[in-house]
């Protein structure tokens, strides 16, 4: 009897590597899933393992602060990554560490452009939606509507048409507004955003929730506290450093100095993102992502001054608006309850003060290299 030849290392079956095809056949029988990519994806969630065939992720806003760190993490875990970014606030420099990676494709395009999304989403199993208008202060409301709400709707529609049913969304702690319960849990309500930015994020969550229930999507919303770390060119720590470069004797702080918020280091935020994605149960779920404490902005100022080695400094407070807020729409006290995500096995390595100190050290190191300019007076 003639023996059947064993397949070689390069053999394929139905377009898959032979070993992957065997794994798919066994797994699909076990899971009842006939789609190779989603089958591998579900195995990843169940066992916490890297899938045996490459999974492709789409990251909108992947050249931004949080998005670029996420792209690095996904590539390090063996995923293929497609980045869609219009580079309005993101930077090519943010992706410098992964330039040339054969598993990375960068598309310069707008998430509101359906044609760009239709092309970029081919072969994708999961979408990480991190593109947004990042300005939290009062601005043009239309910018929030178009870049946050309309962009999210356009993306969800393309996902629905292309049968891509998993989305991880970068939301914000601002959805809670002035929460009366602190620390604030995910089921706190009613949520009443006090900024157009916060309202737009909540609207995006509502859209994702509706698609999860109507079309069988899995949606994860991550309500980030103030994320700090390398590549962030916005926020209080960065602004303080630039102000001190302009005037090393006096630091003017918006508000009355008592605004108290939670800060989280970027690596902790990325780990939380991965854990929430992999271990959430399905349907729509929201997760708070922050540290276990909160600190006043006065303490943030003191830390930045300490790390800059500045002496004889004077901190002045503007007094703020509407009860000492930094600006109209500024949530004066924000402290998230992170128990839900901790129950999935995640815990931040750093508290708020440690995260701020790490960020300050980083920025002052850039100052020493001439890479940060003073804030115009």
C-alpha positions in Angstrom: 0.0 0.0 0.0 1.3 3.4 -0.9 1.9 5.6 2.0 0.5 9.1 1.9 3.1 11.8 1.8 3.2 14.0 4.9 2.8 17.7 4.2 5.9 19.8 4.1 6.5 22.8 6.3 5.1 25.1 3.6 2.0 23.1 2.9 -1.4 24.7 3.2 -5.0 23.6 3.5 -7.9 25.9 2.5 -5.4 28.8 2.5 -4.1 28.1 6.0 -0.7 26.7 7.0 -1.3 23.0 7.5 -0.6 23.1 11.3 -3.0 26.0 11.6 -5.6 24.2 9.6 -5.4 21.1 11.9 -5.7 23.4 14.9 -8.6 25.2 13.3 -10.4 22.0 12.6 -10.1 20.7 16.1 -10.9 24.1 17.7 -13.9 24.8 15.4 -15.4 21.4 16.4 -14.9 22.3 20.1 -16.1 25.9 19.8 -18.7 25.6 17.1 -17.0 28.5 15.2 -16.3 28.0 11.5 -14.4 31.3 11.0 -10.6 30.7 11.3 -9.7 34.1 12.7 -12.6 34.4 15.2 -12.0 30.8 16.3 -8.3 31.6 17.0 -9.4 34.8 18.7 -11.8 32.9 21.0 -9.2 30.4 21.9 -6.9 33.4 22.9 -9.6 34.7 25.2 -10.3 31.4 26.8 -6.7 30.2 27.4 -4.8 33.5 27.3 -2.6 32.2 24.6 -1.3 33.6 21.4 -3.4 32.3 18.5 -1.8 29.8 16.2 -2.6 31.9 13.1 -1.9 35.5 13.0 -4.7 37.8 14.1 -5.0 41.2 12.5 -6.0 44.3 14.4 -7.1 47.7 13.2 -6.0 50.6 15.5 -7.5 53.9 14.7 -5.5 56.8 16.1 -2.5 54.4 16.3 0.0 57.3 15.9 -1.3 59.1 18.9 -0.1 58.9 22.5 -2.0 55.9 23.8 -2.6 54.4 20.4 1.1 54.2 19.5 1.9 52.4 22.8 -0.9 50.0 22.1 0.4 49.3 18.6 3.8 48.4 20.0 2.2 46.0 22.5 0.1 44.3 19.9 3.0 43.8 17.5 5.1 42.4 20.4 2.4 39.8 21.0 2.6 38.7 17.4 -0.5 40.4 15.9 -0.6 42.0 12.5 -1.6 45.7 12.9 -3.1 48.2 10.6 -3.0 51.8 11.8 -5.4 54.4 10.4 -4.5 58.0 11.5 -4.9 61.4 9.9 -1.9 62.7 11.9 -3.8 65.8 13.0 -2.6 65.2 16.6 -0.6 61.9 16.2 3.0 61.8 14.9 5.1 59.5 12.8 7.7 59.8 15.4 5.5 58.0 17.9 5.8 54.9 15.7 9.6 55.1 15.2 10.3 52.0 17.3 8.2 49.8 15.0 8.9 51.3 11.6 9.9 48.5 9.2 8.0 45.8 11.2 6.6 43.5 8.5 3.4 43.1 10.5 2.7 46.8 10.6 0.8 48.8 7.9 0.2 52.5 8.4 -2.6 54.2 6.5 -2.8 58.0 6.4 -6.5 58.6 6.4 -9.5 59.9 8.3 -11.8 57.5 10.2 -14.7 59.5 8.8 -13.8 58.4 5.3 -15.7 55.2 4.7 -13.5 54.2 1.7 -10.4 54.3 3.8 -12.0 52.1 6.4 -13.4 49.7 3.9 -9.9 49.1 2.5 -8.1 49.0 5.9 -10.5 46.6 7.6 -9.9 43.7 5.3 -8.9 40.6 7.2 -9.3 42.4 10.5 -10.6 40.5 13.6 -10.7 43.3 16.2 -10.8 47.1 16.1 -9.1 49.3 18.7 -10.8 52.6 18.2 -8.5 55.3 19.7 -9.0 58.1 17.1 -10.7 61.1 18.5 -10.6 64.9 19.0 -8.3 65.0 22.1 -9.2 68.5 23.2 -11.1 68.2 26.6 -11.5 71.9 27.1 -14.2 74.1 25.6 -13.8 74.3 21.8 -15.9 73.9 18.7 -18.7 71.4 19.6 -18.8 70.3 15.9 -15.3 69.0 16.2 -16.3 66.6 18.9 -19.4 65.6 17.0 -17.6 64.9 13.8 -14.3 63.4 15.1 -15.8 61.4 17.9 -19.5 60.6 17.3 -19.7 60.6 13.5 -16.3 58.8 13.2 -17.5 56.1 15.6 -20.8 55.6 13.7 -18.9 55.4 10.4 -16.5 52.8 11.8 -19.3 50.7 13.3 -21.2 50.7 10.0 -18.1 49.5 8.1 -17.6 46.8 10.8 -21.2 45.7 10.5 -20.9 45.4 6.7 -17.6 43.6 6.8 -18.7 41.3 9.7 -16.0 42.5 12.1 -17.7 42.2 15.5 -15.2 43.2 18.1 -14.3 46.7 19.1 -12.3 48.2 22.0 -13.0 51.9 22.5 -10.9 54.5 24.2 -13.5 56.3 26.4 -12.9 58.7 29.2 -13.6 59.3 32.9 -15.3 62.5 31.8 -18.4 60.6 31.0 -19.3 60.7 34.7 -19.3 64.5 35.1 -19.4 65.6 38.7 -20.0 62.1 40.2 -21.5 62.2 43.7 -20.0 58.8 44.5 -16.2 58.5 44.9 -14.5 56.3 44.0 -16.9 56.1 41.1 -17.9 52.6 39.8 -18.9 51.8 36.3 -22.6 51.3 37.2 -22.9 54.8 38.7 -25.8 56.7 37.4 -27.3 58.7 36.0 -24.1 59.9 34.3 -24.2 63.6 33.5 -21.2 64.8 31.5 -20.4 68.5 32.0 -18.3 68.9 28.9 -19.0 68.4 25.2 -16.0 66.1 25.1 -17.4 63.9 27.9 -20.8 63.9 26.2 -19.3 62.8 22.9 -17.5 59.9 24.5 -20.7 58.8 26.2 -22.5 59.0 22.9 -19.9 56.8 21.4 -20.3 54.3 24.2 -24.1 54.3 23.6 -23.6 53.6 19.9 -21.2 50.7 20.6 -23.6 49.3 23.2 -26.5 49.4 20.7 -24.4 47.6 18.0 -23.4 45.0 20.6 -27.1 44.2 21.4 -28.5 44.6 17.9 -25.8 43.1 15.7 -24.0 40.7 18.1 -20.8 42.8 18.5 -18.5 42.5 21.5 -17.8 46.0 22.7 -15.3 47.1 25.4 -15.2 50.8 26.6 -12.2 51.9 28.6 -12.9 54.9 30.8 -9.4 56.2 31.2 -8.4 58.5 34.0 -5.5 61.0 33.2 -3.0 58.8 31.4 0.6 60.1 31.6 3.9 59.0 30.0 6.2 59.3 27.0 4.7 60.8 23.8 2.0 62.7 25.6 2.2 66.3 24.5 -0.9 67.4 26.3 -2.0 67.5 29.9 -1.1 69.2 33.1 2.4 67.7 33.7 3.6 68.6 30.2 2.1 72.1 30.5 3.7 72.7 33.9 7.1 71.9 32.5 6.7 74.2 29.5 5.4 77.0 31.8 8.5 76.6 34.1 10.8 76.8 31.1 9.2 80.1 30.3 9.4 81.3 33.9 11.5 79.3 36.4 10.4 81.5 39.3 6.7 81.4 39.1 4.2 78.7 38.1 0.6 79.8 37.4 -1.9 77.1 37.9 -5.5 77.2 36.6 -8.1 76.8 39.3 -7.9 77.0 43.0 -5.4 74.2 43.4 -7.8 71.7 45.0 -8.8 70.0 41.8 -8.2 66.3 42.6 -7.8 63.6 40.0 -6.4 60.1 39.3 -3.3 59.7 37.2 -2.2 56.4 35.5 1.1 55.5 33.9 0.9 54.6 30.2 2.2 51.0 30.7 -0.5 50.4 33.3 -3.1 51.7 31.0 -2.0 49.5 28.1 -1.9 46.4 30.3 -5.5 47.3 31.5 -6.5 47.6 27.8 -5.2 44.1 26.9 -6.7 42.5 30.0 -10.2 44.1 29.4 -10.1 43.0 25.8 -9.1 39.4 26.4 -11.1 38.7 29.6 -14.3 40.5 29.1 -17.3 38.3 28.6 -18.9 39.7 25.5 -21.8 42.0 24.7 -21.0 45.5 25.9 -18.9 46.2 29.0 -17.3 49.4 30.3 -14.2 49.4 32.5 -12.6 52.2 34.6 -8.9 52.5 34.1 -7.1 54.5 36.7 -4.9 54.3 39.7 -6.1 53.5 43.2 -5.8 57.0 44.5 -6.1 60.7 43.4 -4.0 63.8 44.1 -4.7 67.5 44.0 -3.2 69.6 41.2 -1.2 71.5 43.8 0.7 68.3 44.5 1.2 67.7 40.8 2.8 71.2 40.6 5.1 70.4 43.5 6.3 67.2 42.0 7.1 68.8 38.7 9.1 71.5 40.5 10.9 68.9 42.6 11.9 66.8 39.5 13.1 70.0 37.8 15.4 70.8 40.7 14.0 74.3 40.9 14.3 76.4 44.0 12.7 79.6 45.3 9.6 78.8 43.3 6.2 80.5 43.8 3.0 78.7 42.8 0.1 81.0 42.0 -3.5 79.9 41.5 -5.9 81.7 39.2 -8.9 80.9 41.4 -10.6 79.2 38.5 -14.2 79.3 37.5 -17.4 77.7 38.8 -16.1 76.8 42.2 -12.4 76.6 41.5 -12.3 74.6 38.3 -9.5 75.1 35.8 -11.9 75.8 33.0 -15.6 75.5 32.1 -16.3 71.7 31.9 -13.4 70.7 34.1 -14.4 67.9 36.4 -13.1 69.1 39.8 -12.8 65.7 41.5 -12.3 62.5 39.7 -11.4 59.2 41.4 -12.4 55.9 39.7 -13.3 52.7 41.3 -11.2 50.1 39.5 -12.5 47.0 41.3 -14.2 45.6 38.2 -11.0 45.4 36.2 -9.0 44.2 39.2 -11.4 41.3 39.4 -10.1 40.2 36.0 -6.5 40.1 37.3 -5.2 43.6 36.5 -3.7 46.0 39.0 -1.8 49.2 38.4 1.9 49.2 39.3 2.0 52.9 40.1 -0.2 55.2 42.1 -1.1 58.7 41.0 1.9 60.5 42.6 4.3 57.9 41.2 2.9 58.2 37.7 3.1 62.0 37.8 6.7 61.8 39.0 7.7 59.4 36.3 6.1 61.7 33.7 7.9 64.7 35.1 11.2 62.9 35.1 10.7 62.0 31.4 9.8 65.6 30.4 12.8 67.1 32.2 15.0 64.6 30.5 13.6 65.9 27.1 14.3 69.4 28.3 17.9 68.5 28.9 18.1 67.4 25.2 16.4 70.5 24.0 13.3 68.7 22.8 10.7 70.7 24.7 10.1 74.4 24.1 8.8 76.9 26.7 5.1 77.7 26.7 4.5 81.1 25.0 3.5 83.7 27.6 
